[in-house]
């Protein structure tokens, strides 16, 4: 296979795997596009703000992202990540890679990179192991293809906003409050009537649906008192672990208009 382009409107997220690639292929994806590069020695993928100089554009309008912020090179049967930018690159397992640090080898499976500019920008990476249904072997994530839950576009939007700290791999994540989520939704969608009550209704609807399908810990009687945030935390964990919500959703949230969450 030769290097090919990935369409984010069809692929949406590398958490769901990439079909038709040979083992060792590196796929890299943002909301503006991506590439899939076979594991030939010396293969290279660059990423950063300057679309004309890099293979994958990240944070094009954000001057705090370097023009060429990093690169991935195939060497010794591994893909190696190097930071060439001014700010550190944060990996989804909380590792910080600084400029001029030793290259970091990527494990087979999925990795999210977070580039800090005026906000954090997401770059998804996937080193294929030849099984398109097996998107990661990292110990903190599921190793079998999980059941992804069907959400409406409106439900997906609300839950991505509510759970954005989970999608950003915050080490101690908490959901936004209903009031915070409604305020953020109203700012992003000023022509829509967003209230805490509407957010609560949508969240309750999804929680009930998943509970009816057999997900435990989504009813008050299953968790005991005081309930607090437990039901929402359990819901968001299920949606993240099932890859129904993915880090790339953070990037789709930043787009000014629909369509959000394609594919």
C-alpha positions in Angstrom: 0.0 0.0 0.0 1.2 3.5 -0.8 0.5 6.5 1.4 -3.1 7.7 1.2 -5.3 10.4 2.4 -7.9 9.9 5.1 -11.2 11.8 4.9 -12.3 12.9 8.5 -15.9 13.1 7.4 -15.9 9.4 6.6 -13.3 8.2 9.1 -14.3 10.4 12.0 -12.0 8.8 14.5 -9.1 6.3 14.5 -10.4 4.8 17.7 -12.7 2.8 15.3 -9.8 1.4 13.3 -8.7 1.7 9.7 -9.6 -0.9 7.1 -7.4 -2.1 4.3 -4.0 -1.3 5.7 -1.0 -3.6 6.3 0.3 -4.2 9.8 2.6 -1.4 11.0 0.8 1.2 8.9 0.7 4.6 10.7 -2.6 6.6 10.4 -2.7 10.2 11.5 -6.0 12.2 11.6 -7.4 15.6 12.5 -10.7 17.2 11.6 -9.1 18.8 8.6 -7.6 15.5 7.1 -5.2 12.8 7.6 -2.8 10.2 6.1 -2.2 6.5 6.2 1.5 5.6 5.6 2.9 2.1 5.2 5.8 0.9 7.4 8.6 1.4 5.0 12.0 2.2 6.6 12.5 6.0 6.6 8.9 6.8 6.1 8.1 10.2 7.6 4.9 12.1 8.7 5.1 15.7 9.7 2.4 17.7 11.5 1.8 21.3 12.5 0.1 24.6 11.7 1.5 25.3 8.2 -0.7 23.3 5.8 1.9 23.8 3.0 4.8 22.4 4.9 3.3 19.4 6.7 1.5 16.1 5.9 -1.2 16.6 8.6 -2.4 20.1 9.5 -3.2 20.8 13.2 -4.4 24.1 14.6 -4.1 26.0 11.4 -5.4 29.3 12.8 -3.6 29.0 16.1 -0.3 30.8 16.1 0.8 29.1 19.3 1.1 25.9 17.4 4.4 25.6 15.6 4.4 25.6 11.8 6.1 22.1 12.0 5.3 20.9 15.5 6.4 17.3 15.2 7.2 14.3 13.1 6.9 10.6 13.1 9.6 8.5 11.5 9.7 4.7 10.7 13.0 3.2 12.0 14.0 -0.2 13.5 10.5 -1.6 12.9 8.9 1.1 15.1 7.3 4.5 14.6 9.1 7.2 16.5 7.6 10.5 17.6 9.7 13.7 17.8 8.6 17.1 19.0 10.1 19.9 16.9 7.7 22.6 18.2 7.9 25.2 20.9 5.4 23.7 23.3 5.3 20.1 24.7 3.1 17.4 23.2 0.9 15.6 25.7 0.1 11.9 24.9 -3.1 10.2 26.0 -1.2 8.2 28.7 -0.1 11.6 30.3 3.4 11.5 28.9 4.8 14.9 28.0 7.2 15.1 25.1 9.3 18.2 25.0 11.2 19.8 22.2 14.6 18.2 21.5 13.8 15.3 23.8 14.7 11.8 22.6 12.2 10.3 20.1 9.4 8.3 21.7 8.5 4.9 20.2 4.8 4.4 19.6 3.1 1.1 20.7 0.8 -0.7 18.3 -2.7 0.6 18.7 -4.3 4.0 19.3 -2.7 7.2 20.7 -4.1 10.7 21.0 -1.7 13.6 20.9 -2.7 16.9 22.5 -1.0 20.1 21.2 -1.4 23.1 23.5 -2.1 26.4 21.7 -4.8 28.9 22.6 -6.6 25.6 23.4 -5.5 21.9 23.1 -5.7 20.5 19.6 -6.1 16.8 19.0 -4.1 14.6 16.6 -5.1 10.9 16.5 -2.6 8.2 15.7 -3.1 4.5 15.0 -0.3 2.0 14.4 -2.2 -0.9 12.8 -1.6 -4.4 14.1 -3.5 -6.0 11.2 -6.7 -6.5 13.1 -9.1 -3.7 12.2 -11.4 -4.5 15.0 -8.6 -4.3 17.6 -7.8 -0.6 18.0 -5.6 -0.7 21.0 -3.5 -3.0 23.2 -2.8 -0.5 26.0 -3.6 -1.8 29.4 -6.0 1.0 30.4 -8.3 0.5 27.4 -10.4 -2.3 26.1 -8.7 -4.8 23.8 -11.7 -6.2 22.1 -14.0 -4.3 19.7 -16.5 -2.6 22.1 -20.1 -2.1 21.4 -20.6 1.5 20.3 -23.9 3.0 21.3 -26.0 4.9 18.8 -26.6 8.5 19.7 -28.5 11.2 17.8 -26.5 14.2 16.7 -28.0 16.2 19.5 -27.3 13.6 22.2 -23.7 13.3 20.9 -23.2 17.0 21.1 -24.5 17.3 24.6 -22.6 14.3 26.0 -19.3 15.4 24.3 -19.6 18.8 25.9 -20.6 17.3 29.3 -17.7 14.8 29.1 -15.0 16.8 27.5 -12.6 16.4 30.4 -12.8 12.6 29.9 -12.1 13.0 26.2 -9.0 15.1 27.0 -7.6 12.4 29.3 -7.7 14.6 32.4 -6.1 12.4 35.1 -9.0 13.2 37.5 -11.9 14.0 35.2 -15.3 15.2 36.3 -18.4 16.0 34.2 -19.4 19.6 33.6 -22.5 20.5 35.5 -25.8 20.8 33.7 -25.6 24.6 34.0 -22.0 24.7 32.7 -22.9 22.5 29.7 -26.0 24.5 28.9 -24.0 27.8 29.0 -21.3 26.3 26.7 -23.9 24.9 24.3 -25.6 28.3 24.2 -22.3 29.9 23.3 -21.6 27.4 20.6 -25.2 27.3 19.2 -26.6 30.8 20.0 -29.6 30.3 17.8 -30.8 27.3 19.9 -32.5 27.3 23.2 -30.1 25.5 25.6 -31.0 25.2 29.3 -29.9 23.0 32.1 -33.3 21.3 32.0 -32.9 20.4 28.4 -29.4 19.0 29.0 -30.7 17.0 31.9 -33.6 15.6 29.8 -31.2 14.5 27.0 -28.7 12.9 29.4 -31.5 11.1 31.3 -32.9 9.8 28.0 -29.5 8.2 27.0 -28.9 6.9 30.5 -32.3 5.2 30.5 -31.7 3.7 27.1 -28.3 2.2 28.0 -29.6 0.9 31.3 -32.5 -0.8 29.5 -29.8 -2.4 27.3 -28.0 -3.9 30.3 -25.4 -1.3 31.3 -25.1 -1.4 35.1 -24.7 1.6 37.4 -27.0 4.0 35.6 -30.0 3.8 38.1 -30.2 5.3 41.5 -31.0 2.0 43.1 -27.9 0.4 41.6 -25.4 2.9 43.1 -26.9 3.8 46.5 -27.0 7.2 48.3 -25.7 9.8 48.1 -25.9 9.6 44.3 -24.2 12.9 43.5 -22.4 12.7 40.1 -22.1 8.9 40.1 -24.8 8.2 37.4 -23.3 10.8 35.0 -19.8 9.5 35.7 -20.8 5.9 35.0 -22.6 7.0 31.8 -19.6 8.9 30.5 -17.2 6.1 31.3 -19.4 3.7 29.4 -19.5 6.0 26.4 -15.8 6.6 26.4 -14.8 3.0 26.9 -17.2 1.9 24.2 -15.6 4.5 21.9 -19.0 6.1 21.4 -17.3 9.3 22.5 -13.7 9.8 21.3 -11.0 12.5 21.7 -11.6 13.8 18.2 -15.0 14.9 19.3 -13.2 17.8 21.1 -12.1 19.0 17.7 -15.5 18.7 16.1 -16.9 20.8 19.0 -14.7 23.7 17.9 -16.2 23.9 14.4 -18.6 26.9 14.1 -21.4 25.0 12.3 -22.8 21.5 11.8 -22.3 18.9 10.6 -20.8 17.7 13.9 -19.6 14.1 14.5 -19.8 12.7 11.0 -19.6 9.1 10.2 
